[in-house]
Amino acid sequence: MEIDKTSASAWNNSAPSLRAAYQDKIVAVLKEFQEAEQVDEDGFTKAQRDFLAKEAAENENNEPYEWWNDEEMIADLDRRSADLRSGKNSGISLEESKSQLMSRFENI
């Protein structure tokens, strides 16, 4: 990491307590970056694995979700499909959908 002369001078002339506070913040950020880079064979960090394990432990049945057996989901899909067929909902075209998605990525 490069620092310009003005920043280096300001750093050297700042109070030791201020430098210590910033040093602690810098160390915390570097540690966070280091932890974020440590991923397992599936690309998950330890925090992500811990979250998934917690979620799995809270899920009583531990069975995979089968949306096609979910009556509420099927009813919602049927309603949406009927709205599209009747013209109540005109939907969006593939081009419009693509344009919306691309505009979201331009801002990243």
Backbone torsions as a table, in degrees:
resi	resn	phi	psi	omega
1	MET	NA	134.1	-179.1
2	GLU	-104.0	142.0	178.7
3	ILE	-123.3	134.7	177.8
4	ASP	-76.1	165.6	-175.8
5	LYS	-61.7	-37.6	-178.5
6	THR	-64.7	-43.5	179.0
7	SER	-66.5	-40.0	179.4
8	ALA	-64.3	-40.7	179.3
9	SER	-65.4	-43.4	178.6
10	ALA	-62.1	-39.9	178.7
11	TRP	-62.6	-48.1	-177.8
12	ASN	-64.9	-29.6	-177.6
13	ASN	-93.1	0.7	-180.0
14	SER	-83.2	163.3	-178.7
15	ALA	-66.5	144.3	179.4
16	PRO	-56.8	-35.6	-179.8
17	SER	-67.2	-36.9	178.1
18	LEU	-67.2	-42.6	178.2
19	ARG	-62.5	-40.1	-179.8
20	ALA	-65.1	-41.4	179.7
21	ALA	-63.2	-45.3	179.0
22	TYR	-67.1	-35.4	178.2
23	GLN	-63.2	-41.5	177.3
24	ASP	-61.5	-42.1	178.3
25	LYS	-64.0	-42.8	-179.7
26	ILE	-63.5	-43.4	178.7
27	VAL	-62.4	-41.1	179.4
28	ALA	-63.7	-42.3	179.6
29	VAL	-66.6	-43.3	178.6
30	LEU	-62.8	-39.4	177.9
31	LYS	-63.8	-41.2	179.1
32	GLU	-63.1	-42.1	176.8
33	PHE	-62.4	-42.6	-179.3
34	GLN	-63.1	-43.3	179.6
35	GLU	-67.1	-36.5	-179.6
36	ALA	-66.1	-29.5	-178.6
37	GLU	-79.7	-16.5	-178.3
38	GLN	-85.7	102.0	-179.2
39	VAL	-119.7	155.7	178.9
40	ASP	-85.1	-172.4	-176.9
41	GLU	-62.6	-20.2	179.2
42	ASP	-97.1	0.1	178.9
43	GLY	88.6	15.4	180.0
44	PHE	-100.6	142.1	173.7
45	THR	-81.0	169.7	178.8
46	LYS	-62.3	-40.5	179.4
47	ALA	-61.8	-40.6	179.2
48	GLN	-67.1	-42.2	178.0
49	ARG	-62.8	-42.4	178.8
50	ASP	-61.2	-42.2	178.6
51	PHE	-61.8	-46.5	-179.9
52	LEU	-63.4	-39.5	178.6
53	ALA	-64.8	-40.5	178.2
54	LYS	-63.5	-45.3	179.2
55	GLU	-61.4	-42.3	-179.7
56	ALA	-64.7	-38.7	-179.9
57	ALA	-66.8	-33.2	-179.7
58	GLU	-78.5	-20.2	179.9
59	ASN	-79.5	114.7	-173.2
60	GLU	-66.0	-42.9	-173.8
61	ASN	-90.1	-17.9	179.1
62	ASN	50.7	26.2	177.2
63	GLU	-97.7	148.7	178.2
64	PRO	-65.3	147.8	180.0
65	TYR	-77.8	124.5	178.2
66	GLU	-112.5	95.8	-174.4
67	TRP	-59.2	-30.7	-178.1
68	TRP	-69.1	-13.8	175.7
69	ASN	-102.2	3.0	-179.5
70	ASP	-91.5	108.1	-175.5
71	GLU	-61.0	-38.6	178.5
72	GLU	-64.5	-42.7	-179.6
73	MET	-63.6	-46.0	-179.6
74	ILE	-63.6	-41.6	178.3
75	ALA	-62.0	-42.1	178.7
76	ASP	-64.2	-44.5	178.9
77	LEU	-63.9	-40.4	177.7
78	ASP	-62.8	-42.9	179.3
79	ARG	-62.9	-45.5	179.9
80	ARG	-63.3	-41.7	179.0
81	SER	-62.5	-44.1	179.0
82	ALA	-63.2	-39.3	178.2
83	ASP	-63.2	-38.6	178.0
84	LEU	-68.4	-43.9	-178.9
85	ARG	-65.4	-37.7	-177.0
86	SER	-80.5	-14.3	-177.3
87	GLY	90.4	-1.7	178.1
88	LYS	-59.2	-37.7	175.6
89	ASN	-121.9	122.1	-177.4
90	SER	-81.6	-11.8	-179.1
91	GLY	69.5	-167.5	175.3
92	ILE	-132.8	150.7	-179.2
93	SER	-76.1	165.2	177.2
94	LEU	-61.0	-41.6	-179.9
95	GLU	-63.4	-42.4	178.9
96	GLU	-64.7	-42.2	178.2
97	SER	-61.9	-45.5	179.4
98	LYS	-62.0	-42.9	179.8
99	SER	-62.0	-42.6	178.7
100	GLN	-63.4	-43.1	179.5
101	LEU	-65.4	-43.7	-179.2
102	MET	-64.8	-36.8	179.5
103	SER	-65.9	-31.6	177.0
104	ARG	-66.9	-36.8	-178.0
105	PHE	-78.4	-22.6	178.7
106	GLU	-66.3	-28.6	-177.3
107	ASN	-86.1	-1.1	-178.0
108	ILE	-91.6	NA	NA
